[in-house]
Amino acid sequence: MHTIQIYPSLLAADFANLSQEIGTVEKAGADGIHFDVMDGHFVPNISFGAVVLHSIRKITTLPFWVHLMITEPQKFISDFKQAGADGIFVHPEIDYDIRMLVQEMTRLGVQPGMAVNPETKIEDIKEFLPYFQDFLIMTVNPGFGGQKMMADVLPKVKQIKGAREEPVRVHVDGGVNHDTVSEVAKAGTDILVAGSSIFRQKDKAGALKRLRQMANEALEKNE
């Protein structure tokens, strides 16, 4: 049976208690941690850099996927790899050769991923699809947390999978919560990225477990 993983998004966590926050979701069964890195140029906001990953890497063995919402990711791939990133998402809109960027990530031993914005059409990035096994479908506009999900973006999950002969993993990020998780699961998602619906809940462990339960129930009904 198809199973769904959950990567809590650190952007919604309490940065004054990161060790406790990470420990809570890890014990609750989180499959990895998602990092939203913003530079104030590619997107309006600024978040954090590789130093945060480096600090957290000391307290958990969970996989780290980093979403680089930055103008020049090529300058920072090595830093994030050294800080503990297992995979890195980049955007096709950057002013840099995507193939060269993938080659650099592969050389460094980090898994390349492509982030797809809500307005980006799959046919417009078909030339890049063969270079990636992981895709991050954004169901909100990147750069802000706590937004409402754009459900009309979800068909891209199957579009991505249908465009590749080889198996791929599709992450969905944006507005994933207890009201939307069933629809996201039925869309064929492999990894749920959830921020506010986990880290900003009083019972974080319970919120994560409930998301997983609802996702699995949706899959069972869909089969």
Secondary structure, DSSP 8 states (H G I E B T S, - for coil): ----EEEEBGGGS-GGGHHHHHHHHHHTT---EEEEEEBSSSSS-B---HHHHHHHHTT--S-EEEEEESS-GGGTHHHHHHHT-SEEEE-TTSSS-HHHHHHHHHHHT-EEEEEE-TT--GGGGGGGGGG-SEEEEESS-TT-SS----GGGTTHHHHHHHT-SS--EEEEESS-STTTHHHHHHTT-SEEEESHHHHTSSSHHHHHHHHHHHHHHHHHHH-
